[in-house]
């Protein structure tokens, strides 16, 4: 299956993402900024946008990850996380496609494993973009397209 969550309006740096990241206070904000910078640093093809209340990272226009801040934790989420190799068993969630890693201030973080998972999600999306579209997949009417 090669369905991708597309955002043609993704930018190299989205001002709305920068405003949101800077507006996140305390340790949660520090954690969120760190992991979104990891997403941004993966390659020159990484784009971003503000989507559904949180910053989203794309390879080109195809979403692969996001960061979101909650009251007492943050999530680093993956749009195709259900299909990612996760040898450290960091991913949680039960969605058809999406999974996330929950991070809390003061709790241990397996930074190496999370960094590898992020890199895996990025590489996975790059591979998906190189694949030809599957005939018969849905198309969207909005700024989001499923291929």
Backbone as a chain_set.jsonl record, in Angstrom:
{"seq": "XXXXXXXXXXXXXXXXXXXXXXXXXXXXXXXXXXXXXXXXXXXXXXXXXXXXXXXXXXXXXXXXXXXXXXXXXXXXXXXXXXXXXXXXXXXXXXXXXXXXXXXXXXXXXXXXXXXXXXXXXXXXXXXXXXXXXXXXXXXXXXXXXXX", "coords": {"N": [[0.856, -1.184, 0.0], [0.585, 2.19, -0.858], [-0.326, 4.674, 0.135], [-0.183, 8.098, 0.686], [0.041, 10.935, 2.786], [-0.479, 14.004, 1.702], [0.804, 17.339, 1.43], [0.726, 19.968, -0.361], [1.3, 22.604, 0.269], [3.454, 22.71, 1.981], [6.389, 24.122, 3.441], [9.89, 25.095, 3.268], [10.701, 26.322, 5.668], [8.236, 27.002, 7.866], [6.643, 29.849, 8.988], [4.544, 29.756, 10.877], [5.018, 27.408, 12.259], [7.434, 28.013, 13.512], [6.599, 30.087, 15.25], [4.816, 28.684, 16.902], [6.535, 26.716, 18.056], [8.333, 28.356, 19.483], [6.559, 29.392, 21.292], [6.077, 27.409, 23.122], [6.427, 26.661, 26.374], [8.798, 26.081, 29.073], [10.081, 22.846, 30.123], [8.725, 21.03, 28.481], [8.477, 22.489, 26.116], [11.18, 22.772, 25.446], [11.871, 20.101, 24.941], [10.134, 19.543, 22.78], [11.039, 21.401, 20.836], [13.664, 20.446, 20.47], [13.267, 17.827, 19.338], [11.819, 18.466, 17.046], [13.713, 19.903, 15.663], [15.495, 17.849, 15.131], [13.956, 16.438, 13.245], [13.823, 18.414, 11.223], [16.509, 18.518, 10.476], [17.12, 16.345, 8.886], [17.39, 16.335, 6.074], [17.758, 18.145, 2.939], [15.402, 18.016, 1.616], [13.375, 18.123, 3.452], [10.362, 19.496, 4.453], [7.952, 21.658, 6.049], [4.931, 22.296, 7.918], [2.106, 23.822, 9.524], [-0.248, 21.817, 10.825], [-3.336, 20.563, 11.752], [-3.146, 21.459, 14.393], [-0.501, 21.136, 15.187], [3.09, 21.111, 14.535], [4.229, 19.735, 11.509], [6.292, 17.508, 9.756], [7.568, 16.964, 6.517], [8.613, 14.964, 3.724], [9.488, 16.471, 0.965], [6.368, 16.997, -0.152], [5.069, 15.088, 1.299], [3.838, 13.941, 4.266], [5.644, 12.796, 7.096], [6.22, 12.864, 9.84], [5.484, 14.308, 13.103], [5.374, 16.7, 15.817], [3.913, 17.133, 18.952], [2.638, 18.983, 21.696], [1.395, 18.307, 24.889], [-0.395, 18.535, 28.015], [1.267, 17.309, 29.995], [3.146, 15.872, 28.604], [4.944, 15.161, 25.525], [4.341, 14.196, 22.124], [6.083, 12.477, 19.649], [5.255, 11.86, 16.566], [4.396, 9.55, 13.91], [3.397, 9.311, 10.617], [3.27, 6.993, 9.078], [3.815, 5.105, 10.979], [2.947, 2.578, 11.881], [4.069, 0.815, 10.173], [6.758, 0.882, 10.487], [10.005, -0.357, 11.342], [10.748, -1.059, 14.645], [12.815, -1.694, 16.737], [13.459, -1.039, 19.401], [11.054, -0.815, 20.608], [9.559, 1.591, 20.978], [7.326, 2.816, 19.915], [3.871, 3.633, 20.256], [0.291, 3.258, 20.171], [-2.678, 2.591, 18.208], [-3.649, 3.03, 15.704], [-4.537, 2.654, 12.196], [-2.444, 3.453, 10.511], [-0.847, 5.398, 11.855], [1.533, 5.999, 14.493], [3.077, 6.801, 17.662], [5.637, 8.234, 19.775], [5.833, 8.7, 23.141], [6.941, 11.263, 25.213], [8.136, 12.391, 28.328], [8.846, 15.011, 30.647], [11.649, 14.553, 32.747], [11.506, 11.796, 32.586], [13.247, 8.889, 31.465], [14.78, 8.923, 28.226], [15.259, 7.143, 25.341], [17.377, 8.237, 23.451], [19.07, 7.619, 21.263], [17.754, 5.449, 20.042], [15.298, 6.684, 19.407], [16.152, 8.685, 17.661], [17.121, 7.065, 15.592], [14.703, 5.853, 14.848], [13.291, 8.068, 13.877], [14.95, 8.715, 11.693], [14.553, 6.401, 10.236], [11.824, 6.627, 9.583], [11.912, 8.866, 7.935], [13.603, 7.937, 5.813], [11.999, 5.845, 4.946], [9.796, 7.27, 3.934], [11.053, 8.645, 1.854], [11.676, 6.444, 0.182], [9.071, 5.587, -0.432], [8.201, 7.736, -1.964], [9.718, 7.436, -4.21], [8.582, 5.263, -5.384], [6.341, 4.156, -7.936], [3.0, 5.505, -8.289], [0.196, 3.648, -6.997], [-2.216, 2.189, -9.018], [-5.651, 3.178, -8.884], [-5.76, 4.215, -6.317], [-7.005, 6.57, -3.864], [-7.887, 9.977, -4.628], [-7.699, 13.405, -3.608], [-9.9, 16.221, -2.937], [-9.162, 18.44, -1.584], [-6.439, 20.41, -0.205], [-4.963, 18.312, 0.513], [-3.725, 15.27, -0.653], [-4.267, 11.894, -1.337], [-2.231, 9.448, -2.489]], "CA": [[0.0, 0.0, 0.0], [1.433, 3.365, -1.007], [-1.091, 5.884, 0.405], [0.627, 9.132, 1.318], [-0.656, 12.124, 3.254], [0.222, 15.047, 0.954], [0.602, 18.743, 1.751], [1.41, 20.783, -1.37], [1.655, 23.923, 0.816], [4.578, 22.598, 2.917], [7.475, 25.071, 3.18], [11.186, 24.759, 3.872], [10.495, 26.756, 7.058], [6.921, 27.616, 7.988], [6.628, 30.796, 10.101], [3.582, 29.325, 11.901], [5.696, 26.388, 13.064], [8.407, 28.719, 14.359], [5.855, 30.787, 16.301], [4.31, 27.68, 17.836], [7.65, 26.137, 18.8], [8.836, 29.347, 20.45], [5.527, 29.626, 22.294], [5.982, 26.28, 24.048], [7.244, 27.029, 27.535], [9.344, 25.101, 29.996], [10.775, 21.645, 29.664], [7.994, 20.464, 27.351], [8.877, 23.256, 24.942], [12.563, 22.411, 25.12], [11.835, 18.764, 24.338], [9.484, 19.648, 21.469], [11.956, 22.084, 19.91], [14.778, 19.544, 20.159], [12.91, 16.748, 18.414], [11.449, 19.003, 15.733], [14.983, 20.218, 14.999], [16.002, 16.579, 14.586], [13.2, 16.219, 12.011], [14.266, 19.411, 10.234], [17.891, 18.302, 10.076], [17.315, 15.087, 8.171], [17.799, 16.512, 4.685], [17.309, 19.366, 2.267], [14.045, 17.804, 1.102], [12.395, 18.222, 4.536], [9.495, 20.662, 4.465], [7.124, 21.656, 7.252], [3.737, 23.119, 7.937], [1.228, 23.748, 10.674], [-1.382, 20.99, 10.425], [-4.141, 19.923, 12.787], [-2.739, 21.909, 15.708], [0.887, 20.833, 15.532], [4.033, 21.152, 13.417], [4.333, 18.492, 10.76], [7.454, 17.435, 8.869], [7.31, 16.253, 5.276], [9.639, 14.787, 2.7], [8.785, 17.161, -0.112], [5.025, 17.329, 0.327], [4.497, 13.903, 1.927], [4.046, 13.973, 5.72], [6.196, 11.597, 7.71], [6.3, 12.936, 11.301], [5.012, 15.536, 13.746], [5.612, 16.856, 17.247], [2.792, 17.819, 19.583], [2.793, 19.18, 23.137], [0.198, 18.152, 25.694], [-0.232, 19.111, 29.351], [2.367, 16.726, 30.764], [4.031, 15.085, 27.747], [4.905, 15.457, 24.091], [4.374, 13.059, 21.216], [6.743, 12.508, 18.354], [4.381, 10.938, 15.847], [4.801, 9.104, 12.577], [2.217, 9.077, 9.801], [3.304, 5.584, 8.653], [4.504, 4.445, 12.077], [2.555, 1.183, 12.036], [4.859, 0.008, 9.25], [8.183, 1.1, 10.735], [10.749, -1.24, 12.24], [10.9, -0.406, 15.946], [13.446, -2.708, 17.595], [13.483, -0.608, 20.799], [9.656, -0.826, 21.07], [9.203, 2.928, 21.45], [6.065, 3.265, 19.339], [2.593, 3.257, 20.848], [-0.871, 3.645, 19.38], [-3.366, 1.476, 17.564], [-4.224, 3.462, 14.432], [-4.224, 1.855, 11.008], [-1.146, 3.881, 9.992], [-0.059, 6.28, 12.721], [2.047, 5.609, 15.804], [3.813, 7.903, 18.268], [6.485, 8.01, 20.937], [5.444, 9.644, 24.192], [8.084, 11.724, 26.001], [7.738, 13.18, 29.492], [9.969, 15.6, 31.384], [12.156, 13.762, 33.854], [11.499, 10.364, 32.274], [14.36, 8.552, 30.572], [14.514, 8.893, 26.79], [16.263, 6.392, 24.582], [17.614, 9.2, 22.372], [19.656, 6.964, 20.085], [16.701, 4.678, 19.388], [14.323, 7.606, 18.825], [16.798, 9.301, 16.495], [17.103, 6.037, 14.529], [13.319, 5.703, 14.404], [13.008, 9.248, 13.057], [15.679, 8.543, 10.435], [13.883, 5.309, 9.518], [10.584, 7.18, 9.024], [12.333, 9.746, 6.837], [14.071, 7.098, 4.707], [10.83, 5.119, 4.465], [9.009, 8.167, 3.084], [11.817, 8.85, 0.624], [11.464, 5.255, -0.656], [7.695, 5.602, -0.926], [8.089, 8.754, -3.002], [10.38, 6.92, -5.412], [7.737, 4.219, -5.945], [5.252, 4.672, -8.776], [1.688, 5.448, -7.637], [-0.578, 2.433, -7.177], [-3.475, 2.515, -9.701], [-6.882, 3.023, -8.129], [-5.747, 4.859, -5.003], [-7.858, 7.748, -3.745], [-7.402, 11.337, -4.859], [-8.443, 14.314, -2.747], [-10.361, 17.489, -3.477], [-8.617, 19.54, -0.799], [-5.002, 20.562, -0.38], [-4.349, 17.03, 0.861], [-3.97, 14.245, -1.67], [-3.835, 10.529, -1.063], [-1.81, 8.777, -3.723]], "C": [[0.893, 1.235, 0.0], [0.639, 4.654, -0.793], [-0.213, 6.865, 1.165], [-0.249, 10.319, 1.667], [0.1, 13.316, 2.678], [-0.185, 16.449, 1.385], [1.353, 19.606, 0.74], [1.858, 22.15, -0.851], [2.794, 23.858, 1.842], [5.727, 23.503, 2.461], [8.786, 24.577, 3.769], [11.167, 25.136, 5.349], [9.173, 27.515, 7.107], [6.929, 28.557, 9.186], [5.652, 30.391, 11.219], [4.191, 28.263, 12.813], [6.68, 27.052, 14.021], [7.712, 29.425, 15.514], [5.367, 29.791, 17.349], [5.439, 27.101, 18.69], [8.178, 27.098, 19.857], [7.834, 29.617, 21.564], [5.365, 28.502, 23.296], [6.961, 26.498, 25.19], [7.821, 25.808, 28.248], [10.004, 23.916, 29.338], [10.06, 20.978, 28.489], [8.376, 21.175, 26.053], [10.291, 22.917, 24.492], [12.615, 21.061, 24.423], [11.244, 18.833, 22.932], [10.401, 20.303, 20.449], [13.106, 21.175, 19.514], [14.378, 18.517, 19.1], [12.42, 17.273, 17.072], [12.709, 19.426, 14.966], [15.633, 18.957, 14.432], [15.289, 16.272, 13.274], [13.681, 17.152, 10.906], [15.644, 19.092, 9.665], [18.14, 17.059, 9.248], [17.779, 15.257, 6.73], [17.221, 17.771, 4.081], [15.895, 19.227, 1.704], [12.978, 17.878, 2.193], [11.673, 19.561, 4.443], [8.628, 20.564, 5.718], [5.893, 22.508, 7.042], [3.012, 22.909, 9.245], [0.005, 22.975, 10.215], [-2.056, 20.4, 11.655], [-3.631, 20.236, 14.201], [-1.325, 21.562, 16.125], [1.794, 20.91, 14.306], [4.232, 19.766, 12.825], [5.519, 18.58, 9.821], [7.12, 16.539, 7.682], [8.618, 15.989, 4.54], [8.988, 15.335, 1.444], [7.43, 17.584, 0.414], [4.336, 16.159, 1.024], [4.848, 13.859, 3.419], [4.637, 12.663, 6.21], [6.212, 11.664, 9.23], [5.754, 14.272, 11.802], [5.475, 15.542, 15.197], [4.4, 17.588, 17.812], [3.017, 17.869, 21.088], [1.425, 19.064, 23.804], [0.486, 18.72, 27.082], [1.011, 18.602, 30.064], [3.329, 15.889, 29.93], [4.03, 15.658, 26.332], [4.845, 14.131, 23.345], [5.254, 13.41, 20.032], [6.011, 11.428, 17.568], [4.839, 10.68, 14.435], [3.569, 8.699, 11.786], [2.142, 7.647, 9.277], [3.978, 4.727, 9.727], [4.156, 2.979, 12.254], [3.413, 0.263, 11.18], [6.365, 0.141, 9.473], [8.768, 0.002, 11.618], [11.022, -0.457, 13.517], [11.537, -1.383, 16.937], [13.491, -2.322, 19.07], [12.077, -0.536, 21.407], [9.25, 0.506, 21.69], [7.796, 3.333, 21.033], [4.859, 2.745, 20.12], [1.479, 3.74, 19.94], [-1.433, 2.44, 18.659], [-3.998, 1.858, 16.231], [-3.787, 2.582, 13.277], [-2.833, 2.176, 10.482], [-0.262, 4.544, 11.048], [0.35, 5.608, 14.032], [2.8, 6.808, 16.361], [4.69, 7.399, 19.403], [6.129, 9.101, 21.934], [6.665, 9.968, 25.044], [7.581, 12.608, 27.135], [8.968, 13.772, 30.157], [10.364, 14.711, 32.558], [12.186, 12.266, 33.614], [12.664, 10.059, 31.331], [13.897, 8.489, 29.118], [15.64, 8.098, 26.143], [16.532, 7.202, 23.308], [18.161, 8.561, 21.112], [18.577, 6.205, 19.32], [15.664, 5.59, 18.744], [14.909, 8.297, 17.6], [16.822, 8.319, 15.319], [15.7, 5.846, 13.976], [12.915, 6.862, 13.507], [13.692, 9.117, 11.695], [15.05, 7.439, 9.582], [12.602, 5.813, 8.857], [10.881, 8.07, 7.823], [12.743, 8.924, 5.619], [12.915, 6.306, 4.094], [10.002, 6.006, 3.54], [9.75, 8.476, 1.793], [11.615, 7.673, -0.328], [10.059, 5.245, -1.246], [7.521, 6.603, -2.064], [8.757, 8.321, -4.296], [9.543, 5.855, -6.106], [6.676, 4.826, -6.844], [3.926, 4.569, -8.039], [0.982, 4.13, -7.944], [-1.888, 2.804, -7.855], [-4.679, 2.275, -8.794], [-6.87, 3.636, -6.747], [-6.561, 6.138, -5.051], [-7.13, 9.018, -4.162], [-8.252, 12.27, -4.026], [-8.851, 15.584, -3.451], [-9.725, 18.671, -2.772], [-7.124, 19.68, -1.088], [-4.248, 19.307, 0.033], [-4.703, 16.021, -0.232], [-3.451, 12.916, -1.175], [-3.452, 9.932, -2.387], [-1.62, 7.322, -3.448]], "O": [[1.848, 1.315, 0.772], [0.902, 5.644, -1.476], [0.419, 6.511, 2.16], [-1.17, 10.664, 0.928], [1.21, 13.61, 3.122], [-1.353, 16.717, 1.666], [2.514, 19.943, 0.972], [2.71, 22.791, -1.467], [3.072, 24.856, 2.506], [6.0, 23.634, 1.268], [8.79, 23.736, 4.667], [11.578, 24.34, 6.193], [9.02, 28.551, 6.46], [7.197, 28.113, 10.302], [5.918, 30.662, 12.39], [3.904, 28.231, 14.009], [6.75, 26.696, 15.197], [8.19, 29.367, 16.647], [5.494, 30.036, 18.549], [5.309, 27.007, 19.91], [8.438, 26.7, 20.993], [8.218, 30.026, 22.66], [4.584, 28.631, 24.238], [8.175, 26.515, 24.988], [7.385, 24.674, 28.047], [10.424, 23.959, 28.182], [10.708, 20.423, 27.601], [8.573, 20.535, 25.02], [10.56, 22.79, 23.297], [13.322, 20.897, 23.429], [11.793, 18.249, 21.998], [10.529, 19.819, 19.325], [13.487, 21.136, 18.344], [15.063, 18.356, 18.09], [12.585, 16.599, 16.055], [12.752, 19.311, 13.741], [16.252, 19.0, 13.369], [15.931, 15.89, 12.295], [13.918, 16.716, 9.78], [15.913, 19.369, 8.496], [19.292, 16.755, 8.939], [18.495, 14.399, 6.214], [16.312, 18.386, 4.638], [15.266, 20.226, 1.355], [11.794, 17.713, 1.9], [12.299, 20.618, 4.364], [8.575, 19.519, 6.366], [5.82, 23.324, 6.123], [3.266, 21.952, 9.976], [-0.708, 23.42, 9.315], [-1.394, 19.8, 12.503], [-3.678, 19.385, 15.089], [-0.982, 21.682, 17.301], [1.326, 20.79, 13.174], [4.381, 18.773, 13.537], [5.73, 19.601, 9.167], [6.478, 15.499, 7.826], [9.602, 16.707, 4.719], [8.049, 14.741, 0.914], [7.336, 18.421, 1.311], [3.141, 16.231, 1.31], [6.019, 13.753, 3.783], [4.213, 11.577, 5.814], [6.216, 10.616, 9.874], [5.585, 15.225, 11.041], [5.91, 14.522, 15.732], [3.919, 18.552, 17.217], [3.523, 16.917, 21.681], [0.438, 19.64, 23.347], [1.533, 19.334, 27.284], [1.736, 19.387, 30.675], [4.234, 15.26, 30.48], [3.221, 16.523, 25.995], [5.243, 13.088, 23.862], [5.173, 14.51, 19.484], [6.13, 10.238, 17.862], [5.566, 11.474, 13.838], [2.791, 7.851, 12.223], [1.044, 7.139, 9.053], [4.637, 3.737, 9.41], [4.987, 2.205, 12.73], [3.477, -0.94, 11.434], [7.157, -0.43, 8.723], [8.106, -0.501, 12.525], [11.478, 0.686, 13.463], [10.877, -1.844, 17.868], [13.557, -3.208, 19.921], [11.929, -0.229, 22.59], [8.675, 0.552, 22.778], [7.145, 4.112, 21.729], [4.825, 1.602, 20.576], [1.711, 4.546, 19.039], [-0.773, 1.411, 18.514], [-4.796, 1.096, 15.684], [-2.795, 1.859, 13.367], [-2.113, 1.276, 10.052], [0.937, 4.274, 11.117], [-0.371, 4.782, 14.593], [3.129, 7.733, 15.618], [4.509, 6.295, 19.916], [6.128, 10.286, 21.599], [7.344, 9.068, 25.538], [6.716, 13.461, 26.938], [10.012, 13.125, 30.23], [9.507, 14.185, 33.27], [12.832, 11.536, 34.366], [13.021, 10.888, 30.493], [12.781, 8.063, 28.821], [16.82, 8.359, 26.376], [15.998, 6.905, 22.239], [17.758, 8.923, 20.007], [18.492, 6.304, 18.096], [15.194, 5.302, 17.643], [14.212, 8.471, 16.6], [16.568, 8.709, 14.18], [15.524, 5.694, 12.767], [12.263, 6.655, 12.483], [13.076, 9.381, 10.663], [15.021, 7.534, 8.355], [12.32, 5.473, 7.708], [10.174, 8.024, 6.816], [12.277, 9.187, 4.51], [12.855, 6.118, 2.879], [9.554, 5.557, 2.485], [9.127, 8.561, 0.735], [11.405, 7.88, -1.523], [9.878, 4.932, -2.422], [6.782, 6.347, -3.015], [8.39, 8.798, -5.37], [9.759, 5.567, -7.283], [6.16, 5.903, -6.548], [3.734, 3.647, -7.245], [1.152, 3.565, -9.024], [-2.618, 3.65, -7.338], [-4.724, 1.304, -8.039], [-7.887, 3.584, -6.055], [-6.783, 6.717, -6.115], [-5.907, 9.112, -4.057], [-9.414, 11.967, -3.756], [-8.236, 15.986, -4.438], [-9.74, 19.785, -3.294], [-6.612, 19.147, -2.072], [-3.024, 19.25, -0.086], [-5.85, 15.942, -0.671], [-2.338, 12.82, -0.658], [-4.258, 9.908, -3.316], [-1.265, 6.564, -4.351]]}, "num_chains": 1, "name": "protein.A"}
